């Protein structure tokens, strides 16, 4: 047992000695200049584009609800069916509504006859020409004539005062009756107007028993079945218009001056690899989201074959009129170290590590907002071995192509 323990100790010592020797050799190898390739920081005029990921929404969406109570006796469309403007989708039993309509029409006709009208759309031009005031007016004229004759007879000393008083009383009474008849006709005409309005409302209820599509589109959801009793505002169908879609994008606030209505939008979806759909900017939000520091832009995307589906994610690219001169370096010259993007500037074969602020990407290059100046040389290889003060040797060849 003691011999085995001693053997283990000797082996460990030898292994430790070997590792130390290896580290020493590597350290000696690392003391010389590091061979690297470099590329210059270049300046280039580029046309700015806005790129964003958004969601497709239907151009219009509406939940069609019941406007009357009743039992559904017919459902003519279902999920995914196309519908035209005004197409019948659902029918609600209307027997009770038809009975109420017939009752109201009869009541209206009766009221119209009392004022001498035949059709419900006819109007009274002068209430004095209606039957009741005309009849009372005839009696009023008769009583007035009798009163005037009695007054003349009394003035001639022929008639008696009793006959005059009686004629006068009857004349005054007929005047009051005539005024009352005019008031009654006015009230009746108001009732007729009210009956017309109620009749129109009842006719609307009868029409509402037939539920039609509010616009051309497709059925997104069917929410009713035959035999179901529905009440007012019970959802029946959800329609979406998808021949044109809205693509809603969130754009950083710094790009606000670049976006204009009418700009072309190139749209790409994962489900249609290799295809590009065209749209145009048509809605721009006037507000910036204070939490995200973005504003909403809506693009209109034509979808005549209904290939695109609302709810899908899409990538959008909006070319703008903004031309800027920017600094670019190859993407492989940038190293991400402990939460910071770094590049290694080479000057007189000595490295200086720089913290970077990056902008947009352009193919194999990346935009430099802060940290590098045009014409400076940056390392492309051996980035993991470089730091400020490292000595390097620059290899020949096309650094950007890796040759």
C-alpha positions as CSV (number, residue, x, y, z in Angstrom):
1,X,0.0,0.0,0.0
2,X,2.9,2.4,0.8
3,X,4.6,1.6,-2.5
4,X,1.4,2.5,-4.4
5,X,1.1,5.8,-2.6
6,X,4.7,6.7,-3.3
7,X,4.2,6.0,-7.0
8,X,1.2,8.3,-7.2
9,X,3.2,11.2,-5.6
10,X,6.1,10.7,-8.1
11,X,3.7,10.7,-11.0
12,X,2.0,13.9,-9.9
13,X,5.4,15.6,-9.5
14,X,6.5,14.6,-12.9
15,X,3.2,15.7,-14.5
16,X,3.4,19.1,-12.8
17,X,7.0,19.6,-14.0
18,X,5.9,18.7,-17.5
19,X,3.1,21.3,-17.5
20,X,5.4,24.0,-16.2
21,X,7.8,23.2,-19.0
22,X,5.0,23.4,-21.6
23,X,3.8,26.8,-20.2
24,X,7.4,28.1,-20.3
25,X,7.8,27.0,-24.0
26,X,4.4,28.7,-24.9
27,X,5.4,31.8,-23.1
28,X,8.6,32.0,-25.0
29,X,6.7,31.5,-28.3
30,X,4.3,34.3,-27.5
31,X,7.0,36.9,-26.8
32,X,7.5,37.8,-30.4
33,X,5.3,40.0,-32.7
34,X,1.9,38.5,-33.6
35,X,1.3,38.1,-37.3
36,X,-2.0,39.7,-38.3
37,X,-3.9,41.0,-41.2
38,X,-5.4,44.5,-41.2
39,X,-7.9,46.6,-43.1
40,X,-8.4,50.4,-43.2
41,X,-11.4,52.2,-41.9
42,X,-13.2,53.4,-45.0
43,X,-15.7,56.2,-45.6
44,X,-18.5,55.7,-48.1
45,X,-21.7,57.5,-49.2
46,X,-24.7,55.2,-48.6
47,X,-28.4,55.5,-49.0
48,X,-30.1,54.9,-45.7
49,X,-32.7,52.2,-45.4
50,X,-35.1,51.5,-42.5
51,X,-35.3,47.9,-41.5
52,X,-37.8,46.6,-39.0
53,X,-39.8,43.5,-38.1
54,X,-43.6,43.9,-37.9
55,X,-46.9,42.1,-37.9
56,X,-49.5,41.8,-40.6
57,X,-53.0,42.9,-39.7
58,X,-56.2,42.8,-41.8
59,X,-57.1,46.0,-43.6
60,X,-60.5,45.9,-41.8
61,X,-62.0,43.6,-39.2
62,X,-65.6,43.7,-37.8
63,X,-67.6,41.6,-35.4
64,X,-71.1,41.4,-36.8
65,X,-73.6,41.2,-33.9
66,X,-77.4,40.6,-33.7
67,X,-79.5,43.7,-33.6
68,X,-82.7,41.9,-32.6
69,X,-83.6,39.1,-30.3
70,X,-84.7,35.8,-31.7
71,X,-83.8,32.2,-32.6
72,X,-81.4,31.6,-35.4
73,X,-83.0,29.5,-38.1
74,X,-80.3,29.7,-40.8
75,X,-76.5,30.1,-41.0
76,X,-75.2,30.4,-44.5
77,X,-71.4,30.9,-44.1
78,X,-68.6,29.3,-42.0
79,X,-64.9,29.7,-41.2
80,X,-62.8,30.8,-44.2
81,X,-65.7,31.4,-46.5
82,X,-65.4,34.5,-48.8
83,X,-68.3,36.9,-48.5
84,X,-69.4,39.8,-50.7
85,X,-70.8,43.1,-49.6
86,X,-74.4,42.7,-48.5
87,X,-74.3,38.9,-48.7
88,X,-76.7,37.1,-46.3
89,X,-74.8,35.3,-43.5
90,X,-77.3,34.5,-40.8
91,X,-81.1,34.7,-40.5
92,X,-83.1,35.1,-37.3
93,X,-86.8,34.1,-37.0
94,X,-88.9,37.1,-37.9
95,X,-92.5,35.9,-37.5
96,X,-93.2,38.0,-34.4
97,X,-91.6,41.0,-36.1
98,X,-93.9,40.7,-39.1
99,X,-97.0,40.5,-36.9
100,X,-95.9,43.7,-35.1
101,X,-95.3,45.4,-38.4
102,X,-98.8,44.5,-39.7
103,X,-100.3,45.9,-36.5
104,X,-98.5,49.2,-36.7
105,X,-99.3,49.6,-40.4
106,X,-103.0,49.1,-39.6
107,X,-102.9,51.7,-36.8
108,X,-101.2,54.2,-39.0
109,X,-103.7,53.7,-41.8
110,X,-106.5,54.4,-39.3
111,X,-104.9,57.6,-38.2
112,X,-104.3,58.7,-41.8
113,X,-107.9,58.3,-42.6
114,X,-108.9,60.6,-39.8
115,X,-107.0,63.4,-41.4
116,X,-108.0,62.5,-45.0
117,X,-104.8,61.0,-46.2
118,X,-104.5,57.8,-48.1
119,X,-100.8,57.0,-48.3
120,X,-98.4,57.0,-45.3
121,X,-96.0,59.3,-47.1
122,X,-98.7,62.0,-47.8
123,X,-98.5,65.2,-45.8
124,X,-101.2,67.6,-44.6
125,X,-100.6,71.0,-46.2
126,X,-103.2,72.9,-44.1
127,X,-104.8,71.4,-41.0
128,X,-107.9,73.6,-41.7
129,X,-108.5,71.4,-44.8
130,X,-108.8,68.2,-42.8
131,X,-112.3,66.6,-42.3
132,X,-113.0,67.5,-38.7
133,X,-112.0,71.2,-38.8
134,X,-113.9,71.5,-42.1
135,X,-117.1,70.1,-40.5
136,X,-116.8,72.3,-37.4
137,X,-116.0,75.3,-39.5
138,X,-119.2,74.9,-41.4
139,X,-121.2,74.9,-38.1
140,X,-119.2,77.9,-37.0
141,X,-120.1,79.9,-40.1
142,X,-123.8,78.9,-39.7
143,X,-123.8,80.0,-36.0
144,X,-122.0,83.3,-36.9
145,X,-124.7,84.1,-39.6
146,X,-127.5,83.4,-37.1
147,X,-125.8,85.5,-34.5
148,X,-125.5,88.4,-37.0
149,X,-129.2,88.1,-38.0
150,X,-130.3,88.1,-34.4
151,X,-128.2,91.2,-33.7
152,X,-129.8,93.0,-36.7
153,X,-133.3,92.1,-35.6
154,X,-132.7,93.4,-32.1
155,X,-131.2,96.6,-33.4
156,X,-134.4,97.0,-35.5
157,X,-136.5,96.3,-32.4
158,X,-138.0,93.2,-34.0
159,X,-136.0,90.4,-32.3
160,X,-135.8,89.5,-28.7
161,X,-132.7,89.8,-26.5
162,X,-133.2,86.1,-25.5
163,X,-132.8,85.0,-29.1
164,X,-129.7,87.2,-29.4
165,X,-128.1,85.8,-26.3
166,X,-128.8,82.3,-27.4
167,X,-127.3,82.9,-30.9
168,X,-124.3,84.6,-29.4
169,X,-123.7,81.7,-27.0
170,X,-123.9,79.2,-29.7
171,X,-121.5,81.2,-31.9
172,X,-118.9,81.5,-29.1
173,X,-119.3,77.7,-28.4
174,X,-118.7,76.9,-32.0
175,X,-115.6,79.1,-32.0
176,X,-114.2,77.1,-29.1
177,X,-115.1,73.8,-30.8
178,X,-113.3,74.9,-34.0
179,X,-110.2,75.8,-32.1
180,X,-110.4,72.5,-30.2
181,X,-110.7,70.6,-33.5
182,X,-107.5,72.3,-34.8
183,X,-105.7,71.3,-31.7
184,X,-106.9,67.8,-32.0
185,X,-105.7,67.6,-35.6
186,X,-102.3,68.9,-34.6
187,X,-102.1,66.2,-31.9
188,X,-103.2,63.6,-34.3
189,X,-100.6,64.7,-36.8
190,X,-97.9,64.4,-34.1
191,X,-99.2,60.9,-33.3
192,X,-99.0,60.0,-37.0
193,X,-95.4,61.2,-37.2
194,X,-94.6,59.2,-34.1
195,X,-96.3,56.1,-35.7
196,X,-94.3,56.6,-38.9
197,X,-91.1,56.6,-36.9
198,X,-92.1,53.5,-34.9
199,X,-93.1,51.9,-38.2
200,X,-89.7,52.6,-39.8
201,X,-88.0,51.2,-36.7
202,X,-90.1,48.1,-36.9
203,X,-89.3,47.7,-40.5
204,X,-85.6,48.0,-39.6
205,X,-86.0,45.3,-37.0
206,X,-87.5,43.1,-39.6
207,X,-84.6,43.8,-42.0
208,X,-82.2,43.1,-39.1
209,X,-83.5,39.6,-38.9
210,X,-81.4,39.0,-42.1
211,X,-77.8,39.6,-41.1
212,X,-75.6,40.7,-44.0
213,X,-71.9,41.2,-44.6
214,X,-70.8,44.8,-43.9
215,X,-68.0,44.6,-46.5
216,X,-66.4,42.1,-48.8
217,X,-64.0,39.8,-47.0
218,X,-63.6,36.4,-45.4
219,X,-65.1,34.8,-42.3
220,X,-62.5,34.8,-39.5
221,X,-64.8,33.3,-36.9
222,X,-68.3,31.8,-36.7
223,X,-69.8,32.4,-33.3
224,X,-73.4,31.1,-33.8
225,X,-75.3,27.9,-34.6
226,X,-78.8,27.1,-35.9
227,X,-81.3,27.0,-33.1
228,X,-79.4,29.3,-30.8
229,X,-81.4,32.1,-29.2
230,X,-79.6,35.4,-29.5
231,X,-80.1,38.7,-27.9
232,X,-79.1,42.2,-29.0
233,X,-75.3,42.5,-29.4
234,X,-74.7,38.8,-29.4
235,X,-71.6,38.2,-31.7
236,X,-72.5,36.2,-34.8
237,X,-69.6,36.4,-37.2
238,X,-66.2,38.1,-37.5
239,X,-65.3,39.3,-40.9
240,X,-61.8,40.4,-42.1
241,X,-60.8,42.2,-45.3
242,X,-57.5,40.6,-46.4
243,X,-57.1,41.5,-50.1
244,X,-55.1,44.4,-48.7
245,X,-53.1,44.1,-45.4
246,X,-51.6,46.5,-42.9
247,X,-48.0,45.9,-41.9
248,X,-47.4,47.6,-38.6
249,X,-43.7,48.4,-37.9
250,X,-41.9,50.1,-35.0
251,X,-39.2,52.5,-36.1
252,X,-36.6,54.1,-33.9
253,X,-37.3,57.8,-33.3
254,X,-33.9,58.9,-34.8
255,X,-35.2,57.7,-38.2
256,X,-38.4,59.9,-38.0
257,X,-37.0,62.4,-40.6
258,X,-36.4,59.6,-43.1
259,X,-40.0,58.2,-43.3
260,X,-42.6,59.7,-45.6
261,X,-46.0,58.6,-46.9
262,X,-45.8,56.8,-50.2
263,X,-42.3,55.3,-49.8
264,X,-41.9,51.8,-51.2
265,X,-41.6,49.0,-48.7
266,X,-40.0,45.6,-49.5
267,X,-41.6,42.9,-47.4
268,X,-40.2,39.4,-46.8
269,X,-41.9,36.5,-44.9
270,X,-40.3,33.3,-43.6
271,X,-43.2,31.3,-45.2
272,X,-42.3,32.6,-48.7
273,X,-38.6,32.1,-48.9
274,X,-37.0,33.9,-51.8
275,X,-40.1,36.0,-52.5
276,X,-40.5,39.7,-52.0
277,X,-43.8,41.5,-51.6
278,X,-44.2,45.2,-52.3
279,X,-46.1,47.7,-50.2
280,X,-46.1,51.4,-49.4
281,X,-46.1,53.6,-46.3
282,X,-49.5,55.1,-45.8
283,X,-49.9,55.8,-42.0
284,X,-47.3,57.4,-39.6
285,X,-48.0,57.8,-35.9
286,X,-47.6,61.3,-34.6
287,X,-46.4,60.0,-31.3
288,X,-43.2,58.4,-30.0
289,X,-43.6,55.6,-27.4
290,X,-41.6,57.0,-24.4
291,X,-40.8,53.5,-23.1
292,X,-39.5,52.1,-26.4
293,X,-38.4,55.3,-28.1
294,X,-40.1,54.2,-31.3
295,X,-43.0,55.3,-33.4
296,X,-45.5,53.2,-35.4
297,X,-45.5,53.1,-39.2
298,X,-48.1,51.3,-41.2
299,X,-47.5,49.9,-44.7
300,X,-50.2,48.9,-47.0
301,X,-49.5,45.5,-48.7
302,X,-51.5,44.3,-51.6
303,X,-52.7,40.7,-51.2
304,X,-55.0,40.0,-54.2
305,X,-54.5,36.2,-54.0
306,X,-54.9,36.1,-50.2
307,X,-51.5,34.4,-49.9
308,X,-50.4,36.4,-46.9
309,X,-52.2,35.8,-43.6
310,X,-52.9,38.4,-40.9
311,X,-51.0,37.8,-37.7
312,X,-47.8,36.7,-39.6
313,X,-44.4,38.3,-38.8
314,X,-42.7,40.0,-41.6
315,X,-39.4,41.8,-42.2
316,X,-39.6,45.2,-44.0
317,X,-37.1,47.3,-45.7
318,X,-37.8,50.9,-46.6
319,X,-35.3,52.7,-48.9
320,X,-35.2,56.4,-48.0
321,X,-33.8,59.5,-49.7
322,X,-31.3,60.0,-46.9
323,X,-27.7,59.9,-48.2
324,X,-24.9,59.9,-45.6
325,X,-21.1,59.5,-45.5
326,X,-20.3,56.9,-42.9
327,X,-17.3,54.9,-41.7
328,X,-17.1,51.2,-42.3
329,X,-14.9,48.3,-41.2
330,X,-15.3,44.6,-41.9
331,X,-17.5,42.9,-39.4
332,X,-14.8,40.4,-38.5
333,X,-12.7,43.4,-37.2
334,X,-15.1,43.8,-34.3
335,X,-14.9,41.7,-31.2
336,X,-17.5,41.5,-28.4
337,X,-15.7,41.4,-25.1
338,X,-17.6,41.6,-21.7
339,X,-20.5,43.5,-23.0
340,X,-18.5,45.9,-25.2
341,X,-17.7,46.0,-28.9
342,X,-14.0,46.4,-29.5
343,X,-11.6,47.0,-32.4
344,X,-7.8,46.8,-32.4
345,X,-6.1,49.8,-34.1
346,X,-2.6,49.1,-35.4
347,X,-0.1,52.0,-35.5
348,X,3.6,51.5,-35.9
349,X,3.0,47.8,-35.3
350,X,1.6,48.4,-31.8
351,X,-2.0,47.7,-30.9
352,X,-4.5,50.0,-29.2
353,X,-7.8,48.5,-28.1
354,X,-10.8,50.9,-28.8
355,X,-14.4,50.7,-27.5
356,X,-16.9,51.1,-30.4
357,X,-20.4,52.3,-30.9
358,X,-21.8,50.5,-33.9
359,X,-24.5,51.5,-36.4
360,X,-26.1,49.5,-39.2
361,X,-24.7,46.5,-41.1
362,X,-24.0,46.5,-44.8
363,X,-23.2,43.0,-46.2
364,X,-19.9,42.1,-44.6
365,X,-19.2,45.6,-43.2
366,X,-20.5,47.4,-40.1
367,X,-21.0,51.1,-39.6
368,X,-18.8,52.8,-36.9
369,X,-20.5,55.6,-35.1
370,X,-17.8,56.2,-32.5
371,X,-14.4,54.9,-31.7
372,X,-12.6,54.9,-35.1
373,X,-11.5,57.4,-37.7
374,X,-11.2,57.1,-41.4
375,X,-7.9,55.7,-42.6
376,X,-7.0,54.0,-39.4
377,X,-5.8,50.3,-39.7
378,X,-7.7,47.7,-37.7
379,X,-6.7,44.1,-37.0
380,X,-8.8,41.4,-38.7
381,X,-7.1,38.2,-37.4
382,X,-5.8,37.0,-34.0
383,X,-8.2,39.3,-32.2
384,X,-8.3,36.9,-29.2
385,X,-4.6,37.4,-28.6
386,X,-4.6,41.2,-28.9
387,X,-4.8,44.0,-26.4
388,X,-3.4,47.5,-25.9
389,X,0.4,47.4,-26.2
390,X,0.6,44.1,-28.1
391,X,3.3,44.1,-30.8
392,X,2.3,42.8,-34.2
393,X,3.6,42.1,-37.6
394,X,1.3,43.0,-40.6
395,X,1.0,40.3,-43.3
396,X,0.6,41.1,-46.9
397,X,-2.5,40.4,-49.0
398,X,-6.0,41.6,-49.5
399,X,-7.1,41.9,-45.9
400,X,-10.8,42.4,-46.6
401,X,-11.0,39.2,-48.6
402,X,-8.8,37.3,-46.2
403,X,-6.1,36.6,-48.9
